[in-house]
């Protein structure tokens, strides 16, 4: 379950009665879209249905039976969300907007590069400033992934930016290969790997270009700076190597 501070109220009025439930806002939106796949008990603040959640008043059981044909809260809660309206306070809206703004900046930073600077990653601060200059406002009621394209459209007149992936070949000396390769291979999509006769490891991995600096930091930290890296310009060559 989530805390009451994290929850929003979903409200349904039907047959002259009101029904309210307390739920995580993102989960409520996913349920309304038919995209919810998690455990309902993990995203509600109370396994209960209220007439007035702020006062803790509960509806009569015969009203539940009349509208939902059951008194089981776990069956009723999704229906209230699907058929009803999501109520959020101004403070909740501000908090949701701030959280999704942060998620949007992180997503763009991870995936975007500057095509005018040899596809170098954009720092988060630059993305933040550009979003502010572009006047882009995050919609707290929309999933972040649905807002990325609109954000990029507004960012392009402000800064040179595009989404890109990079493929990097890494050779790790035998001394570090055992532990380092396990961390490196989890960083993105492992295109191919080879263990060399001397015990060293070579891996070719593809990941969002905005994470290049973090990737090189990871490699250096786990190999004492002794690994060799090289950007693979043409992924089509991998199958012939």
N, C-alpha and C positions, 0 to 999 in steps of 0.2 A: 504493500500500500504506500501511497504518497502522503505527505503532510498536508494539512488544511491550507497552509500558506501557498503551496504549489498548485492547488486545485482551482478550477473554475466551475461555475454552476451551469449545468444543462437543464433547461426547463421546458416542460411540455404541459400545455393546457388542453384538456379534452373532457367531454361529457360533464362540464361544469366543475371540474376538479383540476388542481394543479399538482404537478409531480416534478421534483427536483432531485438531481444527483450530483455528486462532487467527483470531478474527474480531471486527470492531467489534460491540459489544453491541446497538446499535439496529438494525444491519443484520441481525444474527442473528434478532432478534425479527420483523423485517419478512419475512425468508425463511420463518420458521416459520408466519407468517400468510398467506403467499402474496402479499405486497404489495411485494416487493422488485423495483425496476425499474432500479437503478443497475448500474454495471460491477463485477462481483465482485472484480476485481483491485484496485479502489480501497478495499475494505473488509476485506481480509484482511492479516494480518501476515506470512504466509508462504504461498507457492504450493506447499504441501506437506501431506501427511497424516502424522500421527505416531501411534505406539503410546503414547508418553508425551511430551507436548509439553515438559514441564519439563526432561526429560533430553535431548530431541532424538532419542529412539529412534523408528525407523520400522518399520511392520509389514512382514511378508513380502509380496512381490508376489502370491503365490498366494492369500493371505488377501484382498487387495484384489479380485482377480479373482473369488474365490468369493462375496464379499458384494456387490460393486458391478458386476461384469462389466466392469471397466475399471481401468486404473492411472492415468488422467488425473486429477490433483488438482482441476482446475477443474470436472470432472464430479462428483467424489466429495464435495468440500467442501459444496455445498448439500444433498446427501443426508444427510451426517452431521448437519448442522444441523437439517434437517427431521425426521429420525427420532430424533435423539439428545436430550441434555439440555444446557442451557447452564450451565456451571460458573462462578460468580463468587466471588471472595474477599470477605471482610468489607470490606477497604479499597476494592476496586472497587465494591462495593455502596454504600458511603458516598459515593464520588466520583460515581457515577451519580445517586444521590439528590440530591446537592447541585446537580449540573448541571441536572437536570430540575426541581428546585424553582425555580431561577433562571429557567428557560424558562417555567414556569407563571406566576411573578410577572410576567414581561415580557408574556406573552400577556394576562393579566387587566388589567394596567395599560394596554395598548394599546386594549383594547376596552371597559373598564368605566367607568361614570360614577356620580356621586352624585346620585340623583334628588331628594334633598332640598336640594341646593345648585345648582339650575338646570343639572343635568347636567354639573357640573364634573368634570374627571378626578380620579381618586384617585392621589396620589403613590405610587410603588413602596414607600416606607417604610410607608405606611398598610396596603397590601396585605400586606406582610411581617408586620407586627404583628398584623393581623387573622387571618391564617392560623395564626400561633402561638397566639393566644388561642383560636381555634376548635379547635386540636389537630389540624389537618389534616396528614397525612403523605403525601408523594408516594411513589407506587409506582415504584421505579426500573426495573421490568420492564414497565411499561405506557407507551404513547405519551402524551405530554403532552396532546394534543388529546382523548384519551379520559378525562382526569381533570378537565377544566375544569368540567363540569357538577356533579360531586360537590363540587369546591372551592367553587363558587358557592353550592350548597345549604348548606354549612357556614358560609360567610361572611355570608349574609343575616341571621342572628340577631345578628351582631356589628357589621356596618356596613351602611348603606343602599347597595345596589349593584345595578346591572343592566348588561347589555351593550346598547350603543347605537351607532348611526352618526349622523354629522352631515353635512349638506350645506352647503357654504359657497360663496358667490359672491365672486369676486376680480376687481378691476379693477386692472390693472397699467399704469402710465404708459408711453408709447411709448419713453421713454429706457431702460427696463429690460425691456421686453416680450420682446425676442428671447431673452435668456438665462434670465430668470426664469420665463417660461411653461413652458419645457422641464423645469425642475425641479418646478414646481408640479403639472403634469399627471401626473407620475409618482407623486405622493403617494397617490393613491387612484383611484377610478373617475371619469373625466371624463364628466360628464353632458351638457354642451354647452359650446361656445366660440364667441366672435365676435371678429373683428378690426374695430376701429372705424376710421372715416375718418382720425382723427388719429394712427393707428398704435398706439393703446393696445389692450390685450388683455383680454377678459373671459372668465373660465372659471368653470364651476360644477362642483365636485368633491365626491364623497362618500368619507368615510374613517371609520375607527373613532373614536368620540367621545373616547376616552381620549388621542388624539394631538393634540387641539386646540392645546394650548400649543406643542408642537413645530412644528405647522403654521404657526401665526402667527409663530413665531421664524424659520422658513424664509422666509416671505413678506417679513418685515421686513428680514432680512439681505440678500435679493436685490433689494430695491427701495429701500433706504435709508429704510425706514419710510414710503414715499410711496404704497404700494398701499392700496386701500380693500377692506374685507371686510365681508360681511354673511351671517349665518346664514339659510339658506332654510328656512322653517318647514314648508312643504308641498311635497314633491317632485312631487306631481301637477301643480303649477302650471307646472313646467318646460316641459311640452309645449305650453303655451299662451302662453308668453312670446315 
